[in-house]
Amino acid sequence: MDNGIWATWYNLNQKKREDHIEWLHNRYLPEIITHDGIAWAAHYEVDELDYKDRRDKIPHTKEKIPQGTQFICLIAATSPHIYYQKNSPLFPENQSEETKNHFSEREEARTAILIEEERVTGPDYRMVSPGGVPAKAIQMGSYNMTSVENEIEIGKWYAQIRLPFVSEVKGAIRARKMVSTVGWAKHSVLYEFTSHEDRRNNIVREFDPFSKKTIGETIHAPGSPSIGHRIWPPVDE
């Protein structure tokens, strides 16, 4: 089970990037997946140009929140409550000085603790990564809605249109609709694909009027939806 996800979006200074990633991939993430209740961890580099034309048409927040968009670190637990236990890796008092120092290198870091609301599997679910780690190609959005009424509409959209579509379209592996227990955005969605080429060719499509209207009532976090390429665990081509 992996119903709780600790997600962090952040930027890295070019001078610190190589050292930070070496620490994250070779020390921190391999260690954290041994923690009680942790199911998997994954690290993604974001292609900020991919999907830009569509992204630019989506409303984004003007609130002063952290603006990280370059990387996404995802750590999944059996429940979000793992992150509130006394020994939680989320708490600074349980982090080593090395971890605190490296976390301080992350610029404009934005954190969420998410709980899964619903998931569907796609036709290519057989290609799910070992251990349940998300696929090498993801799209992840995080957003709020403009009103309670529109929250009902987005719920209808996922239940009746979006998730049924993803469950049938070639190139889709899995999709999760989530809500946050911590974080600026109340809603989040994580799509997994066989490749970004399949995503662009099969999944990106023009929306019907109801979908356009409903999506128009979202207020997205900076850079959302993010197009991620997995850089840990390593991808076997």
C-alpha positions as CSV (number, residue, x, y, z in Angstrom):
1,M,0.0,0.0,0.0
2,D,1.2,3.5,-0.8
3,N,-1.7,5.8,-0.1
4,G,0.3,8.7,1.4
5,I,2.8,10.7,-0.7
6,W,5.2,13.3,0.6
7,A,5.8,15.5,-2.5
8,T,8.4,18.3,-2.8
9,W,8.8,20.6,-5.8
10,Y,12.0,22.7,-5.8
11,N,14.8,24.3,-7.7
12,L,18.6,23.8,-7.4
13,N,21.4,26.3,-8.0
14,Q,23.5,25.0,-10.8
15,K,26.6,25.1,-8.7
16,K,25.1,22.8,-6.1
17,R,23.0,20.6,-8.4
18,E,25.5,17.7,-9.0
19,D,26.5,17.4,-5.3
20,H,22.9,17.5,-4.1
21,I,21.7,14.9,-6.6
22,E,24.6,12.6,-5.8
23,W,23.7,12.8,-2.1
24,L,20.0,12.4,-2.7
25,H,20.3,9.4,-5.1
26,N,23.2,7.5,-3.3
27,R,22.4,8.3,0.4
28,Y,19.1,9.9,1.3
29,L,16.6,8.1,-0.9
30,P,18.1,4.6,-0.5
31,E,18.1,5.1,3.3
32,I,14.6,6.5,3.5
33,I,13.0,3.6,1.8
34,T,14.2,1.4,4.7
35,H,12.1,3.6,7.2
36,D,9.1,1.8,8.7
37,G,6.0,2.4,6.6
38,I,7.8,3.9,3.6
39,A,6.8,2.1,0.3
40,W,9.0,3.7,-2.3
41,A,10.8,6.9,-3.3
42,A,11.3,8.6,-6.7
43,H,13.0,11.7,-8.1
44,Y,12.0,13.5,-11.2
45,E,13.6,16.3,-13.3
46,V,11.0,18.5,-14.9
47,D,10.9,19.5,-18.6
48,E,9.5,23.0,-18.2
49,L,9.1,23.5,-22.0
50,D,7.1,20.3,-22.6
51,Y,3.4,21.1,-22.3
52,K,4.2,24.8,-22.1
53,D,1.5,25.9,-24.6
54,R,-1.2,24.0,-22.8
55,R,0.1,25.0,-19.4
56,D,0.1,28.7,-20.3
57,K,-3.6,28.5,-20.9
58,I,-4.4,27.2,-17.4
59,P,-4.9,29.7,-14.5
60,H,-2.1,29.8,-12.0
61,T,-2.0,31.3,-8.6
62,K,-0.7,34.8,-8.0
63,E,-0.3,34.1,-4.3
64,K,3.2,34.4,-2.8
65,I,4.0,30.7,-2.4
66,P,7.3,28.9,-3.1
67,Q,8.0,28.8,-6.9
68,G,9.9,25.6,-7.2
69,T,9.4,23.9,-10.6
70,Q,12.7,22.1,-11.6
71,F,12.5,18.9,-9.6
72,I,9.9,16.7,-7.9
73,C,10.8,14.4,-5.1
74,L,8.1,11.8,-4.2
75,I,8.2,9.6,-1.1
76,A,5.3,7.2,-0.6
77,A,4.1,5.6,2.7
78,T,1.4,3.1,3.6
79,S,-0.6,6.1,5.0
80,P,0.0,9.8,5.3
81,H,-0.1,9.3,9.1
82,I,3.4,7.8,8.8
83,Y,4.6,11.4,8.3
84,Y,3.1,12.5,11.6
85,Q,4.5,9.7,13.9
86,K,7.2,10.6,16.4
87,N,10.0,9.2,14.2
88,S,8.8,10.8,11.0
89,P,11.5,11.8,8.5
90,L,9.4,14.9,7.8
91,F,10.3,16.4,11.2
92,P,13.6,18.4,11.4
93,E,14.4,16.9,14.8
94,N,14.6,13.5,13.1
95,Q,16.9,14.7,10.4
96,S,20.7,14.5,10.4
97,E,22.7,17.7,10.1
98,E,23.8,16.5,6.6
99,T,20.1,16.1,5.6
100,K,19.2,19.5,6.9
101,N,22.2,21.1,5.1
102,H,21.2,19.5,1.8
103,F,17.5,20.4,2.3
104,S,18.6,24.0,2.8
105,E,20.1,23.9,-0.7
106,R,16.7,23.5,-2.2
107,E,15.4,26.8,-3.5
108,E,11.7,27.8,-3.5
109,A,10.8,24.4,-2.1
110,R,7.1,23.6,-1.8
111,T,5.8,20.6,0.2
112,A,2.6,18.6,0.3
113,I,1.5,15.5,2.1
114,L,-1.1,13.8,-0.1
115,I,-3.6,11.0,0.4
116,E,-5.0,9.0,-2.5
117,E,-8.7,9.6,-3.3
118,E,-8.9,7.3,-6.3
119,R,-6.7,5.4,-8.8
120,V,-7.2,3.7,-12.1
121,T,-4.9,1.5,-14.1
122,G,-4.4,1.9,-17.9
123,P,-4.0,-0.6,-20.7
124,D,-0.2,-0.6,-20.1
125,Y,-0.3,-1.3,-16.4
126,R,1.8,-4.4,-17.1
127,M,4.7,-1.9,-17.5
128,V,4.4,-0.6,-13.9
129,S,7.8,-0.1,-12.3
130,P,9.1,-2.6,-9.8
131,G,8.0,-2.0,-6.2
132,G,5.2,0.3,-7.3
133,V,7.5,3.2,-8.1
134,P,5.9,5.7,-10.5
135,A,6.8,5.3,-14.2
136,K,9.7,7.0,-15.9
137,A,7.3,9.5,-17.5
138,I,4.8,11.3,-15.4
139,Q,2.6,14.4,-15.4
140,M,1.7,15.8,-12.0
141,G,-0.7,18.7,-11.4
142,S,-1.6,20.5,-8.1
143,Y,-4.3,23.1,-7.8
144,N,-7.2,24.6,-5.9
145,M,-10.7,25.3,-7.2
146,T,-12.4,28.7,-7.2
147,S,-15.5,27.5,-5.2
148,V,-17.1,24.6,-3.4
149,E,-19.5,24.2,-6.3
150,N,-16.6,23.9,-8.7
151,E,-15.0,21.3,-6.4
152,I,-18.0,19.1,-7.0
153,E,-17.6,19.8,-10.8
154,I,-14.0,18.7,-10.8
155,G,-15.0,15.6,-8.9
156,K,-17.6,14.8,-11.5
157,W,-15.0,15.4,-14.2
158,Y,-12.5,12.9,-12.8
159,A,-15.1,10.3,-12.0
160,Q,-17.1,10.5,-15.3
161,I,-14.6,11.7,-17.9
162,R,-10.9,12.0,-17.1
163,L,-10.2,8.8,-15.2
164,P,-12.3,6.5,-17.4
165,F,-10.5,8.0,-20.4
166,V,-7.0,7.4,-18.9
167,S,-8.1,3.8,-18.0
168,E,-8.6,3.0,-21.7
169,V,-6.0,5.1,-23.7
170,K,-2.9,3.5,-25.1
171,G,0.3,4.6,-23.2
172,A,-1.4,5.1,-19.9
173,I,0.0,3.0,-17.0
174,R,-1.8,4.4,-14.0
175,A,-3.4,7.6,-12.6
176,R,-4.0,8.8,-9.0
177,K,-6.3,11.6,-7.9
178,M,-5.2,12.9,-4.5
179,V,-6.0,15.5,-1.9
180,S,-3.6,17.2,0.5
181,T,-3.4,17.0,4.3
182,V,-0.6,19.5,4.1
183,G,0.3,22.0,1.4
184,W,-1.0,25.0,-0.6
185,A,-2.9,23.0,-3.2
186,K,-5.9,21.0,-2.0
187,H,-6.0,18.8,-5.1
188,S,-3.3,16.8,-7.0
189,V,-3.2,14.3,-9.8
190,L,-0.4,12.0,-10.8
191,Y,-0.4,10.4,-14.3
192,E,2.0,7.7,-15.4
193,F,2.9,6.9,-19.0
194,T,4.9,4.5,-21.0
195,S,6.7,7.5,-22.5
196,H,6.2,11.2,-23.0
197,E,5.9,10.5,-26.7
198,D,2.9,8.3,-26.0
199,R,1.5,11.0,-23.6
200,R,1.8,13.6,-26.3
201,N,0.4,11.4,-29.1
202,N,-2.4,9.6,-27.2
203,I,-3.4,11.4,-24.1
204,V,-3.1,15.1,-24.8
205,R,-6.3,16.0,-26.6
206,E,-8.8,18.8,-27.0
207,F,-11.3,19.0,-24.2
208,D,-15.1,19.1,-24.6
209,P,-17.0,22.2,-23.4
210,F,-17.7,20.8,-19.9
211,S,-14.1,19.8,-19.4
212,K,-12.8,23.3,-20.6
213,K,-15.2,25.1,-18.3
214,T,-14.3,22.9,-15.3
215,I,-10.5,23.1,-15.9
216,G,-10.9,26.9,-16.3
217,E,-12.0,27.0,-12.6
218,T,-8.7,25.5,-11.4
219,I,-6.0,27.7,-9.9
220,H,-2.7,25.8,-10.3
221,A,0.6,25.9,-8.4
222,P,3.7,27.2,-10.2
223,G,4.7,25.1,-13.1
224,S,1.6,22.8,-12.8
225,P,1.1,20.5,-14.5
226,S,4.7,19.3,-14.4
227,I,6.2,17.0,-16.9
228,G,8.6,14.7,-15.1
229,H,11.4,12.4,-16.3
230,R,12.5,9.9,-13.6
231,I,16.1,10.1,-12.6
232,W,15.9,7.9,-9.5
233,P,15.5,5.0,-9.4
234,P,17.5,4.7,-12.6
235,V,15.5,3.9,-15.7
236,D,16.5,0.8,-17.6
237,E,16.1,1.4,-21.3
